[in-house]
């Protein structure tokens, strides 16, 4: 093997003739660019050709009349370095020929140079580091793939809504730069390592040894808590049965078959025709929770596993250890309780998400538009009149109790499944947090119905009987029939506006049923019209009676005058006849 001693490797030796020779003193202050390049190449010969059409071409290819594509990978086959790809015959070599074509394995170049001196090793390591960091220009490297950075960032937790804090943002930027720096460093190192696979290049560059990475190993001495840790681990294995294969089988069966079950299915919630009245909603939740899928499938199947896979747990329980047997079944009950608890939590979360669709509330400004709230409503609330006031039936408090009862029904259904399995308690922080979120969304949805009642303020006189007082004053005052007709027309227009109001008012979580309220107001308006019409009819009837009496009186007077006139006329005629007789007789 070729060996170089310390004097051959160190350019600082007295027998080392520098090239290029030093410049005169008058030119040393401002050397030319070519002199600087030659001087730099004399210390660190180039490893990559820089003035080529193709990038990352090894410098050794400069003395060959061939394209770089014809010599790709020739360092892996030293005996075929001088061959060209287009000159090779296109035939499939046999295993024997292919094995001999590559020649015998190259011996390690670890002994090309004498590395007994630590100074020489340091010198070679510095040269290797120089070529890795500065020997390959940046523009010859393949750019870092953007999709790789996207894939890495997708593995990080999502950014919070309020934005990333400055320390975390700085940390992420530093990690991003570290990933890119590591990519380019390893790319440069791979190129340098490939070129140094050629022994002639290692000799030209004065680098015969490639530093090998060694994994970091941490040897931990005995710690004070090692004994207690082993004892605790052994106790858990013997009393908690956390390594028992039967426990793993129960967990696997749960994950594969029953973990997707829910007390209240989201698909059933979405497919149900909403809105429902509070009583119908309670009945729907009870019907969903009363499905005995767990008691009819899960529990019997778990019992059958104890019989079928008896060999997994019987050997762990000696017959003379009843306490250990009880501990085993207690651990099984604890595992099944955790499984049932996860089912309850998932059911509560699904029902929570169903209500949180309306977390934005139902407040609106200006006139109500039916297209503002597009989600299907949940509860149907009626508008009724009580004590001259418009009230919600049921009230908002009763609606909240119905919603809260839906969550409690899920918890009770799990408790009624098996008494010895403990699941979720109503007073747990998990349940209270869920109810707090639902209550917050519920309170935001009570604003819209109250604001919608402002639409009925113009009809307040129909509710507090002021309209009856106005009609009474109108009736008692002097007015004509035309005034009554105008009054009836105004009330009729109000009746038409009331009749044109919406019967069903969609307000996100609630749907207001205003049929009874609108009917009540229309009845009040009809009663006012009926009062005016009845008064006018009674008034006309009274006038007609008075007119009839006056007509009869006039008739009697006329008849009496005619009788006396006839009597007077008869007496006059008699007198005239007597006088005529007397005259005829000469009296």
HUNOR-V87433 format. One record per pair of residues at least 6 apart in sequence whose ideal C-beta (glycine too) atoms are under 8 Angstrom apart, sorted by the first residue. I is the first residue (numbers start at 1). J is the second residue. D is the distance in Angstrom with one decimal. If there is no record, write none. Layout:
{{I J D} {I J D}}
This chain:
{{1 111 5.4} {1 112 5.8} {2 112 5.8} {2 203 7.3} {3 112 7.3} {3 113 6.4} {3 114 5.4} {4 113 5.1} {4 114 6.9} {5 114 6.4} {6 13 7.6} {6 114 7.9} {6 117 5.7} {6 119 7.3} {6 120 5.9} {7 13 4.6} {7 15 6.0} {7 16 7.5} {9 113 7.0} {9 120 5.5} {9 123 6.4} {9 124 7.5} {9 206 6.2} {10 16 7.0} {10 119 7.9} {10 120 7.6} {10 123 6.6} {11 18 7.3} {11 43 6.8} {18 42 7.3} {19 38 8.0} {19 42 5.1} {20 35 6.6} {20 38 5.3} {20 39 6.2} {20 42 6.7} {22 28 7.2} {23 31 6.0} {23 35 7.0} {31 39 7.6} {44 127 7.1} {44 130 5.9} {44 131 7.3} {44 135 7.3} {44 205 7.9} {45 59 7.5} {45 204 5.9} {45 205 5.8} {46 59 5.0} {46 135 7.7} {47 58 7.3} {47 59 5.7} {47 131 5.4} {47 135 4.7} {47 136 7.4} {47 192 6.7} {47 195 5.8} {47 201 7.6} {47 205 6.4} {48 56 6.4} {48 57 6.8} {48 58 6.7} {48 59 6.1} {48 135 6.7} {48 136 5.8} {48 137 7.2} {48 140 6.5} {48 191 7.5} {48 195 8.0} {49 57 4.5} {49 58 7.3} {49 59 5.5} {49 61 7.1} {49 62 5.9} {50 137 6.6} {52 68 7.6} {54 68 5.2} {54 69 7.9} {55 139 7.1} {55 140 4.2} {56 136 7.5} {56 140 4.8} {56 141 7.8} {56 191 6.3} {57 68 4.6} {58 195 5.2} {58 201 7.4} {59 195 8.0} {59 201 7.9} {60 195 7.6} {60 198 6.5} {60 200 7.0} {60 201 5.7} {60 204 7.8} {61 68 6.1} {61 71 5.9} {64 71 7.1} {66 84 5.7} {69 85 7.6} {70 84 4.8} {70 85 4.8} {70 86 6.6} {71 81 7.4} {71 84 7.8} {74 80 6.2} {74 81 4.5} {74 83 7.7} {75 81 7.3} {75 194 5.9} {75 195 7.2} {75 197 4.1} {75 198 5.1} {76 197 7.2} {77 101 7.8} {77 102 5.4} {77 103 7.9} {78 103 7.1} {78 106 6.0} {78 198 7.5} {78 199 7.9} {79 101 7.8} {79 102 6.9} {79 103 4.4} {80 101 7.4} {80 102 7.7} {81 198 7.4} {93 101 6.5} {109 199 6.0} {109 202 6.5} {109 208 5.9} {109 209 7.6} {110 208 8.0} {110 209 6.4} {112 199 6.9} {112 202 7.1} {112 203 7.6} {112 208 4.5} {113 120 7.3} {113 124 7.6} {113 208 4.2} {113 209 7.2} {114 120 7.3} {115 121 5.5} {115 124 7.9} {115 209 6.4} {121 209 7.4} {124 206 7.2} {124 207 5.8} {124 208 6.7} {124 209 5.7} {125 211 6.2} {127 205 7.0} {127 206 6.1} {127 207 5.3} {128 192 7.3} {128 207 5.3} {128 209 7.8} {128 210 6.9} {128 211 6.4} {131 192 5.1} {131 205 6.9} {131 207 7.3} {132 185 7.2} {132 188 5.2} {132 189 5.1} {132 192 5.3} {133 185 7.9} {133 188 7.2} {135 188 7.5} {135 192 6.5} {136 188 4.6} {136 191 5.6} {136 192 7.1} {138 184 7.5} {141 184 5.9} {141 187 5.3} {141 188 7.0} {142 187 6.9} {144 180 5.3} {144 183 5.1} {144 184 7.3} {149 176 7.0} {149 179 7.0} {149 180 8.0} {152 179 6.7} {156 172 7.7} {164 172 7.4} {193 210 5.9} {195 201 5.4} {196 202 5.1} {196 205 7.4} {196 207 6.0} {196 210 5.9} {202 208 5.1} {236 242 5.8} {237 243 5.5} {239 324 7.8} {239 327 5.6} {240 331 5.9} {241 247 5.9} {241 316 6.9} {241 327 7.8} {241 328 5.9} {241 331 4.9} {244 312 7.1} {244 313 6.3} {244 316 6.3} {245 312 4.9} {246 305 7.6} {246 309 6.1} {246 312 4.0} {246 313 4.4} {247 331 7.2} {247 332 7.4} {247 335 6.1} {249 305 6.5} {249 309 6.3} {249 312 6.8} {250 302 6.6} {250 305 6.9} {250 332 7.1} {250 335 5.9} {250 336 7.2} {250 339 7.9} {251 335 6.9} {251 339 7.6} {253 301 7.1} {253 302 7.5} {253 305 7.0} {254 298 7.9} {254 339 4.8} {257 298 7.9} {257 301 7.8} {258 294 7.2} {258 297 7.4} {258 298 5.1} {258 339 7.6} {258 343 7.7} {259 339 7.7} {259 342 7.2} {259 343 7.4} {261 293 5.9} {261 294 6.9} {261 343 6.3} {262 343 7.3} {262 346 6.4} {262 347 4.8} {262 350 5.9} {263 288 6.4} {263 289 5.0} {263 343 7.3} {263 344 7.2} {263 347 4.2} {263 410 4.7} {263 413 5.5} {263 414 7.3} {264 285 6.4} {264 288 4.5} {264 289 6.8} {264 347 5.7} {264 350 6.8} {264 351 5.5} {264 406 7.7} {264 410 6.4} {265 288 6.9} {265 350 7.9} {266 350 5.0} {266 353 7.7} {266 354 6.7} {268 288 6.3} {269 350 8.0} {269 351 7.7} {269 354 5.3} {272 284 6.6} {274 376 4.8} {274 377 5.8} {274 378 5.7} {275 376 7.4} {275 377 4.0} {275 378 5.9} {275 379 5.8} {275 380 4.3} {275 510 7.5} {275 511 4.1} {276 284 6.4} {276 378 7.2} {276 379 6.8} {276 380 6.3} {277 379 7.4} {277 380 4.8} {278 379 6.0} {278 380 7.9} {278 394 5.5} {278 398 6.7} {278 399 6.2} {278 402 4.4} {281 378 7.1} {281 379 6.3} {281 402 6.1} {281 406 7.2} {282 402 5.9} {282 405 6.4} {282 406 7.3} {285 405 7.7} {285 406 4.5} {285 409 5.3} {285 410 7.9} {286 409 6.2} {289 409 5.3} {289 410 6.1} {289 412 7.9} {289 413 4.0} {290 413 7.4} {294 340 7.6} {294 343 7.7} {294 417 5.8} {295 417 5.9} {299 417 7.9} {299 418 7.2} {302 336 6.9} {306 313 7.5} {313 328 6.8} {316 328 6.9} {317 324 5.9} {317 325 4.9} {317 328 5.7} {318 324 6.8} {333 420 6.0} {333 421 6.3} {336 421 5.9} {337 421 4.6} {337 422 5.1} {337 423 6.4} {340 414 5.7} {340 417 6.9} {340 418 7.9} {340 421 5.6} {340 423 5.1} {341 414 7.9} {341 422 7.9} {341 423 4.8} {341 424 5.8} {343 414 7.2} {344 410 6.3} {344 411 6.4} {344 414 4.7} {344 423 5.1} {344 424 4.7} {345 424 6.6} {345 430 6.8} {347 410 5.1} {348 407 6.1} {348 410 6.0} {348 411 7.9} {348 424 7.6} {348 430 7.9} {348 431 7.1} {348 434 5.5} {349 434 7.4} {351 406 6.6} {351 407 6.5} {351 410 7.0} {352 434 5.2} {352 437 6.3} {352 438 6.2} {355 378 7.4} {355 403 7.1} {355 438 5.1} {355 441 5.8} {355 442 7.6} {355 509 7.4} {356 437 6.7} {356 438 7.6} {356 441 5.8} {357 375 5.3} {358 375 6.1} {358 378 7.5} {358 441 5.8} {358 444 7.9} {358 445 5.7} {358 508 4.5} {358 509 4.1} {359 437 7.9} {359 440 7.4} {359 441 4.2} {359 444 6.9} {360 444 7.2} {360 508 7.4} {361 441 7.7} {361 444 3.2} {361 445 5.7} {361 447 6.1} {361 448 7.1} {361 508 6.8} {362 373 5.9} {362 444 7.4} {362 445 5.0} {362 447 6.6} {362 448 3.2} {362 449 7.5} {362 507 4.3} {362 508 3.8} {362 509 6.8} {362 510 7.2} {363 444 7.4} {363 447 4.4} {363 448 5.7} {363 451 6.7} {364 372 5.7} {364 448 6.2} {364 451 6.7} {368 452 6.2} {368 455 7.1} {368 505 7.3} {370 502 7.4} {370 506 6.2} {373 506 5.6} {373 507 6.2} {373 508 4.5} {375 508 6.2} {377 506 5.5} {377 507 7.2} {377 508 6.9} {377 509 6.4} {377 510 6.0} {377 511 3.8} {378 509 5.3} {378 510 7.4} {379 399 5.6} {379 402 7.2} {379 403 8.0} {379 509 6.7} {379 510 5.6} {379 511 7.2} {380 510 7.7} {380 511 5.1} {380 513 5.8} {381 392 5.1} {381 393 6.9} {381 394 6.8} {381 399 6.8} {381 449 6.9} {381 510 5.2} {381 511 7.1} {381 512 5.7} {381 513 6.9} {382 392 7.4} {382 393 4.5} {382 512 7.7} {382 513 4.6} {382 515 7.9} {382 516 6.1} {383 390 5.9} {383 391 7.7} {383 392 6.8} {383 393 7.6} {383 453 7.8} {383 512 5.8} {383 513 6.8} {383 514 4.8} {383 516 6.8} {383 517 4.1} {384 390 7.4} {384 391 5.6} {384 392 7.9} {384 393 4.8} {384 516 5.6} {384 517 6.6} {385 391 7.5} {385 463 6.3} {385 516 7.9} {385 517 6.3} {385 520 5.2} {388 463 4.9} {388 464 4.9} {388 465 7.2} {389 463 7.2} {390 453 5.7} {390 456 6.2} {390 463 7.3} {390 517 6.3} {392 449 6.6} {394 402 7.7} {396 446 5.2} {399 442 7.7} {399 510 7.6} {400 439 6.9} {400 442 5.8} {403 438 6.3} {403 442 6.5} {404 435 6.3} {404 438 7.9} {407 431 7.2} {407 434 6.8} {407 435 6.4} {407 438 7.5} {408 426 6.2} {411 423 7.2} {411 424 5.5} {411 425 7.6} {411 426 5.8} {411 431 7.1} {414 421 7.9} {414 423 4.3} {414 424 6.8} {415 423 6.4} {424 430 6.8} {424 431 6.4} {425 431 7.3} {441 509 7.4} {442 509 7.0} {445 507 7.1} {445 508 5.4} {445 509 4.0} {445 510 6.1} {448 507 4.2} {448 508 6.7} {448 510 7.5} {449 505 8.0} {449 507 5.8} {449 510 5.9} {449 512 5.8} {452 505 6.1} {452 507 6.8} {452 512 6.6} {455 501 7.4} {456 517 7.3} {456 521 7.7} {459 494 7.4} {459 498 6.6} {459 521 5.5} {460 466 7.7} {461 467 4.4} {461 470 7.2} {462 521 5.4} {462 524 4.2} {462 525 6.7} {463 521 7.8} {463 524 7.8} {467 524 6.9} {467 528 5.8} {468 528 7.3} {468 531 7.9} {471 487 8.0} {471 528 5.4} {471 531 5.4} {471 532 6.5} {474 483 8.0} {474 487 6.2} {474 532 7.6} {475 531 7.3} {475 532 7.3} {475 535 5.0} {481 536 6.7} {484 532 5.6} {484 535 7.9} {484 536 5.3} {487 532 5.9} {488 529 5.5} {488 532 5.6} {488 533 7.2} {491 525 5.5} {491 528 5.2} {491 529 5.3} {491 532 7.8} {492 525 7.8} {492 529 6.8} {494 525 5.8} {495 522 5.8} {495 525 4.1} {495 526 7.0} {495 529 7.7} {498 518 5.8} {498 521 4.7} {498 522 5.4} {498 525 6.6} {499 518 6.9} {499 522 5.9} {501 514 6.5} {501 518 5.4} {502 514 6.5} {503 513 6.9} {503 514 5.7} {503 515 4.8} {503 518 6.7} {504 511 6.0} {504 512 7.3} {504 513 6.3} {504 514 7.6} {505 511 6.8} {505 512 3.9} {505 514 6.1}}
